[in-house]
């Protein structure tokens, strides 16, 4: 009986680790803060500028510096204490939140004098900080989990936390802004960043993994890129995620669907935007209880194919409730793909290279949402809204088919403990 109990899957295994619980609290707080901040900044910028272009420029002001520093940030995450990087970065984000809060106070005359420029500057700085934070957090998390067999469980709970915060953050930001004002909203933002900083501070510093092949900056960056492009499983998994988001970016066109096709108005748009996150959270929780191990590669391919089918059916749907279900299912399929991809990257990448590999992953996947939104808007203008969504879904299925045929190692990928998959 003891052997049977020992072999039984424990969905809360990593949550029994005190440092991982602190990590989850820190991740929850910082994600909530960033989501709340995004909503406030968007509303505030449009209120000041009354120009839709100002909303697009916010994304560029954050995405461009994040992408530019990403490779160097990966190198730093592999050569400097990851906790130290996280503490510096979160402190910088706290400074940014405090600055945005200060701009709203009566004693501040900054926005009246300089308009929206100070906000863009703060968002630019936060973009740099987030560029460094991604690789550091990615490579620090597995150091809190001694047993590699718990990586999947850790990634599942980490993903669930991120999705839940992404779901609750915009709603909280909107409610606080609407009922208590912009100053109260930014105060909440800053308080959550401070809580994240405190939680990270209580996690012990971890020594850097031994680098068996020390290199200078240029060689180190090249080796990180070479590792990703030389590993068929990692490259094909990243490519699947990239093209699925790139071609299946129907979310960017949701305002048009809500207004002209489904005729639901702004309230319905809110539900449509929340649906993918709801499906993603529910699937992530389910995977905590029933993790995918055997035939993980095939299941990843099928999940991306399922995502593509949901996008196609969503494009054809004229029913609000059916569309809502399809978007929730797309989020669930996407969650399966994300968790499997993250698990195999953590498993296959040597500890001393995780920062650099994460930075390459961030450049591909992190920028795909913005590029996917542009692709959706461009094809919608070129061929119409519904044909653009159908085209995106069909192209996603084509990418899955090509990947399944060409990437034989991904097709046969197995994450079962007995498979003894080792880092490349």
C-alpha positions as CSV (number, residue, x, y, z in Angstrom):
1,X,0.0,0.0,0.0
2,X,2.9,2.4,0.8
3,X,4.4,1.8,-2.6
4,X,1.1,2.5,-4.3
5,X,0.6,5.7,-2.4
6,X,4.2,6.7,-3.2
7,X,3.6,6.2,-6.9
8,X,0.3,8.1,-7.0
9,X,0.4,11.5,-8.8
10,X,0.2,14.4,-6.4
11,X,-1.3,17.5,-8.1
12,X,-0.1,19.7,-5.3
13,X,3.4,18.3,-5.1
14,X,5.3,21.6,-5.9
15,X,2.9,23.7,-3.8
16,X,4.2,21.8,-0.8
17,X,7.6,23.5,-1.4
18,X,7.7,26.7,0.6
19,X,9.9,28.6,-1.8
20,X,7.8,27.6,-4.8
21,X,4.7,28.9,-2.9
22,X,6.5,32.3,-2.5
23,X,7.3,32.2,-6.2
24,X,3.6,31.6,-7.0
25,X,2.6,34.5,-4.8
26,X,5.2,36.8,-6.4
27,X,4.2,35.8,-9.9
28,X,0.5,36.3,-9.1
29,X,1.1,39.8,-7.7
30,X,3.4,41.0,-10.5
31,X,1.1,39.6,-13.2
32,X,-1.9,41.2,-11.6
33,X,0.0,44.5,-11.3
34,X,1.1,44.5,-15.0
35,X,-2.4,43.6,-16.2
36,X,-4.0,46.3,-14.1
37,X,-1.4,48.8,-15.3
38,X,-2.0,47.9,-18.9
39,X,-5.7,48.7,-18.6
40,X,-5.1,52.0,-16.7
41,X,-2.5,53.2,-19.1
42,X,-4.7,52.5,-22.1
43,X,-7.7,54.3,-20.7
44,X,-5.5,57.2,-19.4
45,X,-3.7,57.6,-22.7
46,X,-6.8,57.7,-24.8
47,X,-8.4,60.1,-22.3
48,X,-5.5,62.5,-22.7
49,X,-4.7,62.1,-26.4
50,X,-8.1,61.1,-27.9
51,X,-6.2,59.3,-30.6
52,X,-6.5,55.5,-31.3
53,X,-2.9,55.5,-32.6
54,X,-1.7,56.3,-29.0
55,X,-3.0,52.9,-27.9
56,X,-0.9,51.1,-30.6
57,X,2.2,53.1,-29.7
58,X,1.9,51.9,-26.1
59,X,2.5,48.3,-27.3
60,X,5.4,49.4,-29.5
61,X,7.0,51.4,-26.6
62,X,7.0,48.3,-24.5
63,X,7.6,45.5,-27.0
64,X,10.5,47.1,-28.9
65,X,12.9,47.5,-26.0
66,X,11.9,44.1,-24.6
67,X,12.8,42.4,-27.8
68,X,16.0,44.4,-28.3
69,X,17.5,43.5,-24.9
70,X,16.1,39.9,-24.9
71,X,19.2,38.1,-26.2
72,X,21.6,40.0,-23.9
73,X,19.2,39.4,-21.0
74,X,19.4,35.7,-21.6
75,X,23.2,35.9,-21.4
76,X,23.0,37.9,-18.2
77,X,20.6,35.3,-16.7
78,X,23.2,32.6,-17.3
79,X,26.1,34.5,-15.8
80,X,24.6,36.6,-12.9
81,X,22.6,35.4,-9.9
82,X,19.1,35.0,-11.2
83,X,17.5,36.2,-7.9
84,X,19.7,39.3,-8.0
85,X,18.4,40.1,-11.5
86,X,14.8,39.5,-10.5
87,X,15.2,41.8,-7.4
88,X,16.7,44.6,-9.6
89,X,14.1,44.2,-12.3
90,X,11.1,44.2,-9.9
91,X,12.5,47.2,-8.1
92,X,12.7,49.0,-11.5
93,X,9.1,48.0,-12.2
94,X,8.1,49.4,-8.8
95,X,9.8,52.6,-9.7
96,X,7.8,52.7,-13.0
97,X,4.5,52.1,-11.1
98,X,5.4,54.8,-8.5
99,X,6.2,57.2,-11.4
100,X,2.8,56.6,-13.1
101,X,1.1,57.1,-9.7
102,X,3.0,60.3,-9.1
103,X,1.9,61.7,-12.5
104,X,-1.7,61.5,-11.3
105,X,-1.2,63.5,-8.0
106,X,-2.3,67.1,-7.7
107,X,1.3,68.1,-6.7
108,X,2.5,66.8,-10.1
109,X,2.4,69.0,-13.1
110,X,4.2,66.6,-15.4
111,X,1.3,65.5,-17.7
112,X,0.0,69.0,-18.0
113,X,3.4,70.3,-19.1
114,X,4.7,67.4,-21.2
115,X,1.5,65.6,-22.3
116,X,1.7,61.8,-22.8
117,X,5.5,61.7,-23.3
118,X,6.4,60.9,-19.7
119,X,4.0,57.9,-19.8
120,X,5.7,56.6,-23.0
121,X,9.1,57.0,-21.3
122,X,8.0,55.0,-18.2
123,X,6.5,52.2,-20.4
124,X,9.7,52.1,-22.4
125,X,11.7,51.6,-19.2
126,X,9.3,48.9,-18.0
127,X,9.7,47.2,-21.4
128,X,13.5,47.0,-20.8
129,X,12.9,45.6,-17.3
130,X,10.4,43.0,-18.6
131,X,13.0,42.0,-21.3
132,X,15.4,41.1,-18.5
133,X,12.8,39.6,-16.2
134,X,11.6,36.9,-18.6
135,X,14.8,34.9,-18.9
136,X,15.7,35.4,-15.2
137,X,12.3,34.1,-14.0
138,X,12.2,31.2,-16.5
139,X,15.6,30.0,-15.4
140,X,15.1,30.7,-11.7
141,X,11.9,28.7,-11.3
142,X,13.4,25.2,-11.9
143,X,16.1,26.0,-9.3
144,X,13.3,26.0,-6.7
145,X,12.3,22.5,-7.8
146,X,15.0,19.9,-7.0
147,X,13.2,17.0,-8.7
148,X,13.0,17.3,-12.5
149,X,10.0,15.0,-12.4
150,X,8.1,17.9,-10.8
151,X,8.9,20.3,-13.7
152,X,5.6,19.6,-15.4
153,X,3.6,20.1,-12.2
154,X,5.5,23.4,-11.5
155,X,4.9,24.7,-15.0
156,X,1.2,23.8,-14.8
157,X,0.7,25.8,-11.6
158,X,2.9,28.7,-12.8
159,X,0.8,28.8,-16.0
160,X,-2.4,28.6,-14.1
161,X,-1.3,31.5,-11.9
162,X,-0.4,33.6,-14.9
163,X,-3.7,32.9,-16.7
164,X,-5.8,33.5,-13.6
165,X,-4.1,36.9,-13.0
166,X,-4.4,37.7,-16.7
167,X,-8.2,37.1,-16.4
168,X,-8.7,38.9,-13.1
169,X,-6.2,41.8,-13.7
170,X,-8.0,43.7,-16.5
171,X,-11.4,43.4,-14.7
172,X,-9.9,44.6,-11.4
173,X,-8.1,47.5,-13.2
174,X,-11.3,48.6,-14.9
175,X,-13.4,48.4,-11.7
176,X,-10.9,50.3,-9.6
177,X,-10.4,52.9,-12.2
178,X,-14.1,53.3,-12.8
179,X,-15.2,53.4,-9.1
180,X,-12.2,54.9,-7.3
181,X,-10.3,56.8,-10.0
182,X,-6.9,56.6,-11.6
183,X,-4.9,57.4,-8.5
184,X,-6.4,54.5,-6.6
185,X,-5.8,52.2,-9.5
186,X,-2.1,53.1,-9.8
187,X,-1.8,52.8,-6.0
188,X,-3.1,49.2,-6.3
189,X,-0.7,48.5,-9.1
190,X,2.3,49.8,-7.1
191,X,1.2,47.9,-3.9
192,X,1.0,44.6,-5.9
193,X,4.5,45.1,-7.3
194,X,5.8,45.8,-3.8
195,X,4.2,42.6,-2.5
196,X,5.9,40.7,-5.4
197,X,9.2,42.2,-4.5
198,X,8.8,41.1,-0.8
199,X,7.8,37.6,-1.8
200,X,10.9,37.2,-4.1
201,X,13.1,38.6,-1.3
202,X,12.1,35.7,1.0
203,X,13.2,33.2,-1.6
204,X,16.8,32.1,-1.0
205,X,19.5,32.9,-3.6
206,X,20.5,29.9,-5.7
207,X,24.0,29.4,-7.1
208,X,24.4,29.5,-10.8
209,X,24.6,26.1,-12.5
210,X,28.1,25.1,-13.5
211,X,28.9,26.2,-17.0
212,X,30.8,23.4,-18.7
213,X,31.7,25.6,-21.7
214,X,32.5,29.2,-20.6
215,X,32.3,31.6,-23.5
216,X,32.5,35.4,-24.2
217,X,29.3,37.4,-24.9
218,X,29.3,36.9,-28.7
219,X,30.0,33.2,-28.5
220,X,27.5,32.7,-25.7
221,X,24.7,34.4,-27.6
222,X,25.5,32.4,-30.8
223,X,25.6,29.1,-28.8
224,X,22.1,29.8,-27.4
225,X,20.6,30.5,-30.8
226,X,22.5,27.5,-32.3
227,X,21.1,25.3,-29.5
228,X,17.5,26.2,-30.3
229,X,17.9,25.9,-34.0
230,X,19.8,22.7,-33.7
231,X,17.3,21.0,-31.5
232,X,14.4,19.8,-33.6
233,X,12.0,19.2,-30.7
234,X,12.5,22.7,-29.2
235,X,12.5,24.5,-32.6
236,X,9.4,22.8,-33.8
237,X,7.5,23.3,-30.6
238,X,8.4,27.1,-30.6
239,X,7.5,27.3,-34.2
240,X,4.1,25.7,-33.6
241,X,3.3,28.2,-30.9
242,X,4.6,31.1,-33.0
243,X,2.5,30.3,-36.1
244,X,-0.6,29.3,-34.2
245,X,-0.7,32.8,-32.5
246,X,0.5,34.5,-35.7
247,X,-2.2,33.1,-37.9
248,X,-4.9,32.4,-35.3
249,X,-5.0,35.9,-33.9
250,X,-8.8,36.3,-34.0
251,X,-8.7,38.0,-30.6
252,X,-7.5,41.2,-32.3
253,X,-10.7,41.3,-34.4
254,X,-13.1,40.6,-31.5
255,X,-14.4,44.2,-31.4
256,X,-15.6,43.8,-35.0
257,X,-17.2,40.5,-34.3
258,X,-18.9,41.8,-31.1
259,X,-20.2,44.9,-32.9
260,X,-21.0,43.8,-36.5
261,X,-21.4,40.0,-36.6
262,X,-22.5,38.9,-33.1
263,X,-24.1,42.2,-32.2
264,X,-23.4,42.0,-28.5
265,X,-22.0,45.4,-27.7
266,X,-19.2,46.2,-25.3
267,X,-20.6,43.9,-22.6
268,X,-20.4,40.9,-24.9
269,X,-16.9,41.9,-26.0
270,X,-15.8,41.7,-22.4
271,X,-17.1,38.1,-22.2
272,X,-15.5,37.2,-25.6
273,X,-12.1,38.5,-24.5
274,X,-12.3,36.6,-21.1
275,X,-13.4,33.3,-22.7
276,X,-9.9,32.1,-23.9
277,X,-8.4,32.8,-20.4
278,X,-11.3,30.9,-18.7
279,X,-10.7,27.9,-20.9
280,X,-7.0,28.1,-20.4
281,X,-7.2,28.3,-16.6
282,X,-9.7,25.4,-16.4
283,X,-7.5,23.2,-18.6
284,X,-4.3,24.1,-16.6
285,X,-6.0,23.1,-13.4
286,X,-7.2,19.8,-15.0
287,X,-3.6,19.1,-16.2
288,X,-2.4,19.6,-12.6
289,X,-4.5,16.5,-11.7
290,X,-4.0,14.6,-15.0
291,X,-0.6,15.7,-16.5
292,X,0.2,14.7,-20.0
293,X,3.2,12.4,-20.2
294,X,2.8,9.7,-22.8
295,X,2.7,10.7,-26.4
296,X,3.1,14.4,-25.4
297,X,4.3,15.4,-28.9
298,X,1.3,13.9,-30.7
299,X,-1.0,15.5,-28.1
300,X,0.7,18.9,-28.6
301,X,0.1,18.6,-32.4
302,X,-3.5,17.7,-31.9
303,X,-4.0,20.5,-29.4
304,X,-2.7,23.1,-31.9
305,X,-4.9,21.5,-34.6
306,X,-7.8,21.8,-32.2
307,X,-7.0,25.5,-31.7
308,X,-7.0,26.0,-35.5
309,X,-10.4,24.3,-35.8
310,X,-11.9,26.5,-33.1
311,X,-10.7,29.6,-34.9
312,X,-12.2,28.4,-38.2
313,X,-15.6,27.6,-36.5
314,X,-15.5,30.9,-34.7
315,X,-15.1,32.7,-38.0
316,X,-18.2,30.9,-39.3
317,X,-20.3,31.3,-36.2
318,X,-23.1,33.9,-35.9
319,X,-24.2,32.7,-32.5
320,X,-22.8,34.6,-29.5
321,X,-23.0,31.6,-27.1
322,X,-21.4,29.2,-29.6
323,X,-18.6,31.7,-30.3
324,X,-18.1,32.0,-26.5
325,X,-17.7,28.2,-26.2
326,X,-15.3,28.1,-29.2
327,X,-13.1,30.8,-27.7
328,X,-13.0,29.0,-24.4
329,X,-12.0,25.8,-26.2
330,X,-9.3,27.6,-28.1
331,X,-7.9,28.8,-24.8
332,X,-8.0,25.2,-23.4
333,X,-6.2,23.8,-26.4
334,X,-3.6,26.6,-26.3
335,X,-3.0,25.8,-22.6
336,X,-2.1,22.2,-23.4
337,X,0.4,23.4,-26.1
338,X,2.0,26.0,-23.8
339,X,2.4,23.7,-20.8
340,X,3.9,20.9,-23.0
341,X,6.2,23.3,-24.8
342,X,7.4,24.9,-21.5
343,X,8.0,21.5,-19.9
344,X,10.1,20.1,-22.8
345,X,12.2,23.3,-23.0
346,X,12.9,23.1,-19.3
347,X,13.7,19.4,-19.6
348,X,15.8,19.5,-22.7
349,X,17.8,22.6,-22.0
350,X,20.9,22.4,-19.8
351,X,20.6,24.5,-16.6
352,X,23.5,26.8,-17.6
353,X,21.8,27.7,-20.9
354,X,18.2,28.3,-19.8
355,X,18.5,32.1,-19.8
356,X,19.7,32.2,-23.4
357,X,17.2,29.6,-24.6
358,X,14.4,31.5,-22.8
359,X,15.4,34.7,-24.5
360,X,15.2,33.1,-28.0
361,X,11.8,31.7,-27.0
362,X,10.6,35.1,-25.8
363,X,11.7,36.8,-29.1
364,X,9.7,34.2,-31.1
365,X,6.6,33.7,-28.9
366,X,6.6,37.0,-27.0
367,X,6.4,39.1,-30.2
368,X,3.9,36.8,-32.0
369,X,0.9,38.3,-30.3
370,X,1.7,41.8,-31.6
371,X,2.7,40.6,-35.0
372,X,-0.4,38.3,-35.1
373,X,-2.6,41.3,-34.3
374,X,-1.1,43.1,-37.2
375,X,-1.5,40.1,-39.5
376,X,-5.1,39.8,-38.6
377,X,-5.8,43.5,-39.1
378,X,-3.9,43.5,-42.5
379,X,-5.7,40.4,-43.9
380,X,-9.0,41.6,-42.6
381,X,-8.5,44.9,-44.5
382,X,-7.4,42.9,-47.6
383,X,-10.0,40.2,-47.8
384,X,-12.6,40.9,-45.1
385,X,-13.0,40.0,-41.5
386,X,-14.5,36.5,-41.7
387,X,-12.3,35.3,-44.6
388,X,-9.2,36.6,-42.6
389,X,-10.2,34.5,-39.6
390,X,-10.8,31.4,-41.8
391,X,-7.5,32.0,-43.5
392,X,-5.7,32.1,-40.1
393,X,-7.3,28.9,-38.9
394,X,-6.6,27.0,-42.1
395,X,-3.0,28.2,-42.1
396,X,-2.7,27.0,-38.5
397,X,-3.8,23.5,-39.6
398,X,-1.3,23.6,-42.5
399,X,1.5,24.4,-40.1
400,X,0.5,21.5,-37.8
401,X,0.4,19.2,-40.8
402,X,3.8,20.2,-42.1
403,X,5.3,20.1,-38.6
404,X,3.9,16.7,-38.0
405,X,5.4,15.3,-41.2
406,X,8.8,17.0,-40.9
407,X,9.4,17.0,-37.1
408,X,9.5,13.2,-36.4
409,X,11.2,13.7,-33.0
410,X,8.4,16.0,-31.8
411,X,5.8,13.5,-33.2
412,X,7.3,10.8,-31.0
413,X,8.1,13.0,-28.0
414,X,7.3,11.2,-24.7
415,X,7.5,13.0,-21.3
416,X,6.9,9.9,-19.2
417,X,9.5,9.3,-16.4
418,X,10.5,6.0,-17.9
419,X,11.4,7.7,-21.2
420,X,14.5,9.2,-19.4
421,X,14.6,12.2,-21.7
422,X,17.9,14.1,-21.0
423,X,19.0,17.6,-21.9
424,X,20.6,17.9,-25.3
